[in-house]
Amino acid sequence: MLLWVWIAVVVVALIILVAAAAPLAGRLGALHRAVLKLQRRQTEAMKLQEKAVVLEQTVAELEGKIAAIAARSERR
């Protein structure tokens, strides 16, 4: 008789565990999609950051060229 009580307790505990875990499992899909979206945005942000560095270098080169042209025109 005691064995059946223990079996019933284990079965009820498993049912409660499954009932509690089911909503969490549904949320995992949404969380996974959110993680993928964040990773994609992070990759895009890193690419933009690299392009910004190149742009800054280009602007610095152009400023140098403009300064050189201005210096040459002042000498004339």
JOFENQUI-V860748 format. One record per pair of residues at least 4 apart in sequence whose C-alpha atoms are under 7 Angstrom apart, sorted by the first residue. I is the first residue (numbers start at 0). J is the second residue. D is the distance in Angstrom with one decimal. If there is no record, write none. Layout:
i: (I,I)
j: (J,J)
d: (D,D)
//
This chain:
i: (0,1,2,3,4,5,6,7,8,9,10,11,12,13,14,15,16,17,20,21,22,23,26,27,28,29,30,31,32,33,34,35,36,37,38,39,40,41,42,43,44,45,46,47,48,49,50,51,52,53,54,55,56,57,58,59,60,61,62,63,64,65,66,67,68,69,70,71)
j: (4,5,6,7,8,9,10,11,12,13,14,15,16,17,18,19,20,21,24,25,26,27,30,31,32,33,34,35,36,37,38,39,40,41,42,43,44,45,46,47,48,49,50,51,52,53,54,55,56,57,58,59,60,61,62,63,64,65,66,67,68,69,70,71,72,73,74,75)
d: (6.7,6.4,6.2,6.1,6.1,6.2,6.1,6.0,6.1,6.1,6.2,6.2,6.1,6.1,6.1,6.1,6.1,6.0,6.2,6.5,6.5,6.3,6.2,6.0,6.3,6.2,6.1,6.3,6.2,6.1,6.1,6.2,6.2,6.0,6.2,6.3,6.0,6.2,6.3,6.2,6.1,6.3,6.3,6.1,6.4,6.5,6.1,6.1,6.3,6.2,6.1,6.1,6.2,6.2,6.1,6.2,6.2,6.1,6.1,6.2,6.1,6.1,6.1,6.2,6.1,6.2,6.4,6.7)
//
